[in-house]
Amino acid sequence: MTQQAVLGARDVNLIRGVFFLQPIALGAWFPRIAEIQQRLQVSEGEFALALVGMPVGLLFMLMFAGRLTEKFGARQLLIAGLFAFICLMPLPTYAESILQLFVYLAVVGSALAFVELCMNVIADKTERKSGQLIMSGCHGLWSLGVLVGSLISSGFSWFGYGPSESILMASGMALLPALFTSYSLTEGREPDVAEKSESGFQMPSGALIAVCFFAFGITMTEGAIADWSAIYVTDLFDLSAGYAGIAYSAFALMVTFGRLTGDWLRSRVDVQIAAAGIVILALIGVGILVISPNYAVSLLGFGLVGLGVSGGFPLAVTAAAEKPGRSAAVNVGLMTQIALGGFLVGPLVIGYAADHLGIQGGFMLMLPALVLSLLMSRSLIKR
């Protein structure tokens, strides 16, 4: 085995480790959100506006992250971003007002933008050089990292630790291993130079825009299910929060399963067929949720939607990085911005429609978004 092959195999395990370690601090935040709301004594609507701070910070910083990655290199910015993100993650727990919470979350989101972009760029480069399909599995490990972080934080709560102490300890557990793992990467050390047009600026290609819209429909659906699954169960079937939690767990577990097995699927099925297939699964799942007569049938729908959306973003990252004319960092940055827009738009649109059409009527709006993804799946190419 050549030295390059050895380094490639080593980087495969290292980038997988980064994907697993990075979201532990983020996962520790999710179980303690309700306690922050209770401490601030604000309504759900006001609190929801504050929670938009993190994606707003992400969207804003992604406008610059791609070019900065070209200039300094993905590995260097990954290390800096990881340090900033993990150290800043406890900050929102100290907010004394809605405005402070929004600002603190926006700051955290700004650091997270560099981490998300650089992780995906390095994973794409490692996949190409190693000859192994790893992108979907990396995102599966990211989902596991979120789960581990939430379990750690929930465990600390049983011992009487508050949100600030819990997230500080979870972040401390992840910080040094994450920094060491990212520092050990050999891929991403060199800046990713774009192919520049004569004017120094080049518009994104139609093929790249098609990939972005493929991701948008997927992430809009994923964001809507994540935010509205509990309300769907409680409003439609008048069941307790425990049943709502099971419904979301069915969705989340199938997302994780789909991502962990996604590389196996990519190695055996044409990418365009795989992309169309998972979108069709999501369409079937949403259709079941729209007409579901009982809770048991709805669980099937949530599971199918989770399996369907699981592979969309990893496939979009690989496809965006492949598109010519611009660097992988800039392409992936643009795609991530538009995909994140889906996460923001989905819950808002579904919530507005549910006020007028009911929760099942609101879920119907996911169908055209997924049809858009199905049409755009032809833009994905096989590596």
C-alpha positions in Angstrom: 0.0 0.0 0.0 1.4 3.4 -1.0 2.0 6.2 1.5 -0.8 8.2 -0.1 -3.2 5.3 0.3 -2.2 4.9 4.0 -2.7 8.7 4.6 -6.1 8.5 2.8 -7.3 5.6 4.9 -6.1 7.5 8.1 -8.0 10.6 7.1 -11.2 8.6 6.5 -11.2 7.6 10.2 -10.1 11.0 11.3 -12.9 12.9 9.5 -15.4 10.4 10.7 -14.2 11.2 14.2 -14.6 14.9 13.7 -18.2 14.4 12.4 -19.0 12.4 15.6 -17.3 14.7 18.1 -18.4 18.1 16.8 -22.1 17.9 17.5 -21.8 16.5 21.0 -21.9 20.1 22.4 -24.9 20.9 20.1 -26.7 17.8 21.2 -26.3 18.8 24.8 -28.2 22.0 24.1 -31.4 20.5 22.8 -32.7 18.7 25.9 -32.3 21.9 28.0 -34.1 24.4 25.7 -37.3 24.1 27.6 -35.6 25.1 30.8 -34.2 28.2 29.1 -37.7 29.2 28.0 -39.1 28.7 31.5 -36.3 30.8 33.0 -36.9 33.6 30.6 -40.7 33.3 31.1 -41.7 34.0 27.5 -44.3 32.6 25.1 -43.6 29.9 22.5 -43.8 32.4 19.7 -41.3 34.8 21.3 -39.0 31.9 22.1 -39.2 30.6 18.6 -38.0 33.9 17.2 -35.0 33.8 19.5 -34.1 30.3 18.4 -33.9 31.5 14.8 -30.6 33.2 15.9 -28.4 30.2 15.2 -29.5 29.6 11.6 -29.4 33.3 10.9 -25.8 33.4 12.1 -25.0 30.4 10.0 -26.6 31.8 6.9 -24.8 35.2 7.3 -21.3 33.7 7.8 -21.7 31.2 5.0 -21.6 34.1 2.6 -17.9 34.5 3.5 -16.9 31.1 4.7 -16.3 29.6 1.2 -13.9 32.4 0.1 -12.1 32.3 3.4 -11.7 28.5 3.0 -10.1 29.1 -0.4 -7.7 31.5 1.1 -6.6 29.7 4.3 -7.4 26.1 3.8 -10.3 23.9 5.1 -8.3 22.2 7.9 -7.1 25.5 9.4 -10.5 27.0 9.5 -12.0 23.7 10.8 -9.7 23.8 13.8 -10.4 27.5 14.5 -14.2 27.0 14.0 -14.3 23.9 16.2 -12.5 25.7 19.1 -14.8 28.7 18.8 -18.0 26.7 18.4 -17.4 24.3 21.3 -16.3 27.0 23.6 -19.2 29.3 22.7 -21.9 26.6 22.9 -22.7 27.2 26.6 -23.1 30.9 26.0 -26.9 30.9 25.2 -27.6 29.3 28.6 -26.5 32.6 30.2 -29.0 34.8 28.3 -31.1 37.1 30.4 -33.5 38.2 27.7 -34.9 37.1 24.3 -32.7 39.6 22.5 -29.6 38.3 24.3 -30.5 34.7 23.5 -30.9 35.6 19.8 -27.6 37.3 19.7 -25.8 34.6 21.6 -27.2 31.9 19.3 -26.3 33.9 16.2 -22.7 34.1 17.5 -22.7 30.3 18.0 -24.2 29.9 14.5 -21.4 32.0 12.9 -18.7 29.7 14.3 -20.7 26.7 13.3 -20.8 27.8 9.7 -17.1 27.3 9.3 -17.2 23.9 11.0 -20.1 22.6 8.8 -18.5 23.9 5.6 -15.0 22.7 6.3 -16.1 19.2 7.6 -18.0 18.6 4.4 -15.3 19.9 2.1 -12.7 17.7 3.8 -15.0 14.7 3.7 -15.5 15.2 0.0 -11.8 15.5 -0.7 -11.1 12.5 1.5 -13.7 10.5 -0.3 -12.3 11.3 -3.7 -8.6 10.5 -2.7 -9.3 7.4 -0.7 -11.7 5.8 -3.2 -14.1 5.0 -0.4 -17.7 6.3 -0.2 -17.9 8.0 3.2 -20.1 11.1 2.9 -23.4 9.6 4.0 -21.7 7.6 6.8 -20.1 10.8 8.1 -23.5 12.4 8.4 -24.8 9.3 10.1 -22.1 9.7 12.7 -23.0 13.4 13.1 -26.5 12.3 14.0 -25.1 9.8 16.5 -23.0 12.6 18.0 -26.1 14.7 18.5 -27.8 11.8 20.2 -24.8 11.2 22.5 -24.6 14.8 23.5 -28.3 14.9 24.3 -28.0 11.8 26.4 -25.0 13.2 28.3 -26.8 16.5 29.0 -30.0 14.6 30.1 -27.9 12.5 32.4 -26.4 15.5 34.1 -29.9 16.9 34.6 -30.9 13.8 36.6 -28.0 14.6 39.0 -29.3 18.2 39.4 -26.9 20.1 37.1 -28.4 23.1 35.4 -28.2 23.8 31.6 -25.1 25.9 31.9 -23.1 23.3 33.9 -24.3 20.4 31.7 -23.4 22.0 28.4 -20.1 23.2 29.8 -19.2 19.7 30.9 -20.3 18.1 27.6 -18.4 20.7 25.7 -15.3 20.1 27.8 -15.5 16.4 27.1 -15.6 17.0 23.3 -13.2 19.9 22.9 -9.7 18.3 23.1 -10.6 15.1 21.2 -12.2 17.2 18.5 -9.3 19.6 18.2 -6.7 16.7 18.2 -8.6 14.8 15.6 -9.0 17.8 13.2 -5.4 18.8 13.8 -4.2 15.3 12.8 -5.9 15.5 9.3 -3.6 15.6 6.4 -6.4 16.6 3.9 -7.5 20.2 3.7 -4.1 21.7 4.7 -3.7 23.5 1.3 -6.1 26.3 0.3 -8.8 25.2 -2.2 -8.2 27.5 -5.2 -11.2 28.2 -7.4 -11.1 28.1 -11.2 -11.7 31.8 -11.8 -13.2 33.4 -14.8 -11.5 36.2 -16.6 -13.3 38.8 -14.5 -12.5 37.1 -11.3 -16.1 36.2 -10.6 -18.2 33.4 -11.9 -21.9 32.9 -11.6 -23.0 29.4 -10.3 -23.9 27.0 -13.0 -27.4 25.8 -13.7 -26.3 22.3 -12.7 -25.2 23.7 -9.3 -28.5 25.6 -8.8 -30.4 22.4 -9.6 -28.4 20.6 -6.8 -29.3 23.4 -4.4 -33.0 23.1 -5.2 -32.8 19.3 -4.7 -31.3 20.0 -1.2 -33.9 22.7 -0.5 -36.9 20.4 -0.9 -35.3 17.8 1.3 -34.2 20.1 4.1 -37.6 21.9 4.1 -39.3 18.6 4.8 -36.7 17.6 7.4 -37.0 20.9 9.3 -40.8 20.8 9.2 -41.0 17.3 10.6 -38.5 18.1 13.3 -40.4 21.2 14.5 -44.0 20.0 14.0 -44.1 16.3 14.6 -44.9 16.7 18.3 -47.7 19.2 17.6 -49.0 16.8 14.8 -49.4 14.0 17.3 -50.8 16.0 20.2 -53.3 18.0 18.1 -54.5 15.3 15.8 -54.7 12.4 18.2 -54.9 14.2 21.5 -52.0 12.2 22.9 -49.4 13.0 25.5 -45.9 14.4 25.0 -44.5 10.9 25.5 -46.3 9.6 22.3 -45.1 12.7 20.5 -41.5 11.9 21.5 -41.9 8.4 20.2 -43.0 9.8 16.8 -40.0 12.1 16.5 -37.7 9.3 17.6 -39.1 7.1 14.8 -38.2 9.9 12.4 -34.8 10.6 13.9 -33.8 6.9 14.1 -34.6 6.3 10.4 -32.6 9.4 9.5 -29.6 8.0 11.3 -30.1 4.5 9.8 -30.5 5.9 6.3 -27.3 7.9 6.6 -25.2 5.1 8.1 -26.3 2.8 5.2 -26.3 5.4 2.5 -22.7 4.8 1.3 -23.6 1.1 0.9 -26.5 2.1 -1.3 -24.4 4.6 -3.3 -21.9 1.8 -4.1 -24.6 -0.4 -5.6 -27.2 1.9 -7.2 -26.8 4.7 -9.7 -26.8 8.0 -7.8 -29.7 9.5 -9.7 -31.8 6.4 -9.1 -30.9 6.4 -5.4 -31.8 10.1 -5.1 -35.1 9.7 -6.8 -35.9 6.6 -4.7 -35.3 8.3 -1.4 -37.4 11.3 -2.4 -40.2 8.9 -3.4 -40.0 7.3 0.0 -40.4 10.7 1.6 -43.3 11.6 -0.6 -45.1 8.3 0.4 -44.3 9.1 4.1 -45.8 12.6 3.9 -48.8 11.3 2.0 -49.4 8.8 4.8 -49.2 11.6 7.4 -51.6 13.8 5.4 -54.3 11.1 5.4 -53.3 9.1 8.5 -56.4 7.9 10.5 -54.5 6.9 13.7 -51.3 7.1 15.6 -49.8 3.8 14.5 -50.2 4.6 10.8 -48.6 8.0 11.5 -45.5 6.3 13.0 -45.0 4.5 9.7 -45.3 7.8 7.9 -42.7 9.5 10.2 -40.3 6.6 9.7 -40.6 6.7 5.9 -40.1 10.4 5.8 -37.0 10.0 8.0 -35.6 7.3 5.7 -36.4 9.4 2.7 -34.7 12.6 3.7 -31.7 10.9 5.3 -29.5 10.8 2.3 -30.5 14.0 0.6 -28.0 16.4 2.1 -25.0 14.1 1.9 -25.8 13.4 -1.8 -26.1 17.2 -2.4 -22.7 17.9 -0.8 -21.0 15.4 -3.1 -22.8 16.7 -6.1 -22.2 20.4 -5.4 -18.5 19.7 -4.8 -18.2 18.0 -8.2 -19.7 20.9 -10.2 -17.0 22.7 -12.3 -16.0 26.4 -12.5 -15.8 27.2 -8.8 -14.0 25.6 -5.9 -15.6 22.9 -3.9 -15.7 25.2 -0.8 -17.7 27.9 -2.6 -20.0 25.4 -4.2 -20.7 23.6 -1.0 -21.1 26.9 0.8 -23.8 28.1 -1.6 -25.6 24.7 -1.5 -25.5 24.8 2.3 -27.0 28.3 2.4 -29.9 27.3 0.2 -30.4 24.0 2.1 -30.4 25.9 5.4 -33.0 28.2 3.9 -35.2 25.1 3.6 -34.8 24.5 7.4 -36.0 28.0 8.1 -38.8 28.2 5.5 -40.3 24.8 6.2 -41.4 25.2 9.8 -42.7 28.7 9.2 -44.7 27.8 6.1 -46.2 24.7 7.7 -47.1 26.6 10.8 -48.9 29.4 8.9 -50.8 26.9 6.8 -51.7 24.8 9.8 -53.5 27.8 11.3 -55.9 27.8 8.3 -55.9 24.2 7.0 -55.2 22.2 10.1 -51.9 20.3 10.8 -52.5 17.7 8.1 -53.4 20.4 5.6 -50.2 22.2 6.5 -48.2 19.0 6.0 -49.5 18.9 2.4 -47.2 21.8 1.6 -44.2 19.4 1.9 -45.4 17.5 -1.2 -44.6 20.2 -3.8 -41.2 20.8 -2.1 -40.4 17.1 -2.4 -41.7 17.0 -6.0 -39.1 19.7 -6.7 -36.4 17.6 -5.2 -37.5 14.6 -7.3 -37.3 16.7 -10.5 -33.9 18.0 -9.5 -32.5 14.6 -8.6 -31.4 14.3 -12.3 -28.7 16.9 -11.6 -26.8 14.5 -9.3 -23.9 12.6 -10.9 -22.1 9.4 -10.0 -18.7 9.7 -8.4 
